[in-house]
Amino acid sequence: MNRIAVMSYNTGDIDIITLDKEMETTEEVKDYLQENCNYNLDEIYWMEFDKGKISFLTSADFSV
């Protein structure tokens, strides 16, 4: 895992965090998000990933 995507339930903001080091456990990620980034875990959804891209789509992208 090289990056963490964080989505706020309250604001709809999406943050992508690029990490300097790989985290081994879910608890390590949660601690990092709370202690280093000051996120409230009750207000966010997060996902770890190392590949991928961000795509901004519209309904037209799914039309047949």
C-alpha positions in Angstrom: 0.0 0.0 0.0 1.4 3.4 -1.0 -1.7 5.6 -0.8 -4.8 6.1 1.3 -8.0 7.6 -0.1 -10.1 9.3 2.6 -13.7 10.4 2.0 -15.5 12.6 4.4 -19.1 11.8 5.1 -19.7 15.4 6.3 -18.2 17.4 3.5 -17.9 15.0 0.6 -14.2 15.8 0.3 -11.9 13.1 -1.0 -8.2 13.2 0.1 -5.5 11.1 -1.3 -2.5 10.6 1.0 0.8 9.3 -0.4 2.7 7.5 2.3 6.5 7.5 2.8 6.4 4.0 4.3 4.1 1.0 3.9 1.8 0.3 6.8 1.3 -3.3 7.8 -2.0 -3.4 9.6 -5.4 -1.8 9.6 -4.8 -0.5 13.2 -1.6 1.2 12.0 -3.6 3.0 9.3 -6.3 4.0 11.7 -3.8 5.3 14.2 -2.0 7.3 11.5 -5.2 8.9 10.2 -6.3 9.9 13.7 -3.0 10.9 15.3 -1.1 12.3 12.3 -3.8 13.6 10.1 -6.4 14.5 12.7 -9.3 12.6 11.0 -12.3 11.5 13.1 -12.7 7.9 12.1 -16.5 8.1 12.7 -16.7 10.7 9.9 -14.7 9.1 7.2 -14.5 6.1 4.9 -10.9 5.2 3.9 -9.3 2.7 1.5 -5.7 1.8 0.9 -4.3 1.2 -2.6 -1.1 1.2 -4.5 -2.4 1.5 -8.1 -5.2 3.2 -9.8 -6.4 6.6 -10.9 -9.0 9.1 -10.1 -11.7 9.5 -12.7 -14.4 12.2 -12.8 -17.4 10.7 -14.5 -20.8 11.9 -15.6 -24.0 9.9 -16.4 -23.0 10.1 -20.1 -20.0 7.9 -19.4 -22.4 5.0 -18.7 -24.9 5.5 -21.5 -25.4 2.7 -23.9 
